[in-house]
Amino acid sequence: MQVIDWDDFAKVELRVGRVVDAQVFAAARKPAYVLQVDFGAGIGVLKSSAQITGLYQPEELLGKLVVGVVNFPKKQIGPLMSECLVTGFHDADGNVALCVPDRAVPPGTKLM
């Protein structure tokens, strides 16, 4: 494991966002959804490709709070320009479980 210092960690903008739209990403090579995530007034709504189809259906994602990295450069994923990285963890079967706050916090809140 590589050790980083506090300044390295502080550069990563991990923010809470609310999923406002989730659609099947039909053009993706691996099964994925296109998420639109509202990170609040200071950041706005950002798009992301998320390979979370093993554990989630699009309709259950609407309104869900997620944690995303909002200061990576945009990344072209097929026809989609991904604007943020929604975070998660692989379970024992390789499915991605979303990283989520366990209490309601306002969109845009930074991870401390």
MOGI-V965459 format. One record per residue. N is the residue number from 1. PSI is psi in whole degrees, 0 to 359 (NA if undefined). Layout:
# MOGI-V965459
N|PSI ; N|PSI
This chain:
# MOGI-V965459
1|133 ; 2|132 ; 3|133 ; 4|164 ; 5|173 ; 6|321 ; 7|323 ; 8|312 ; 9|321 ; 10|340 ; 11|337 ; 12|119 ; 13|88 ; 14|116 ; 15|153 ; 16|135 ; 17|161 ; 18|126 ; 19|121 ; 20|346 ; 21|143 ; 22|122 ; 23|151 ; 24|133 ; 25|84 ; 26|330 ; 27|357 ; 28|145 ; 29|318 ; 30|146 ; 31|131 ; 32|167 ; 33|153 ; 34|119 ; 35|141 ; 36|122 ; 37|126 ; 38|113 ; 39|20 ; 40|178 ; 41|324 ; 42|338 ; 43|316 ; 44|197 ; 45|127 ; 46|149 ; 47|148 ; 48|146 ; 49|131 ; 50|121 ; 51|72 ; 52|21 ; 53|341 ; 54|332 ; 55|349 ; 56|147 ; 57|149 ; 58|318 ; 59|330 ; 60|348 ; 61|336 ; 62|126 ; 63|352 ; 64|137 ; 65|136 ; 66|167 ; 67|129 ; 68|153 ; 69|121 ; 70|0 ; 71|21 ; 72|156 ; 73|154 ; 74|149 ; 75|129 ; 76|122 ; 77|97 ; 78|230 ; 79|358 ; 80|135 ; 81|104 ; 82|133 ; 83|351 ; 84|168 ; 85|115 ; 86|130 ; 87|154 ; 88|179 ; 89|142 ; 90|134 ; 91|185 ; 92|337 ; 93|2 ; 94|1 ; 95|151 ; 96|122 ; 97|128 ; 98|145 ; 99|118 ; 100|149 ; 101|147 ; 102|2 ; 103|159 ; 104|127 ; 105|154 ; 106|142 ; 107|140 ; 108|346 ; 109|133 ; 110|139 ; 111|133 ; 112|NA
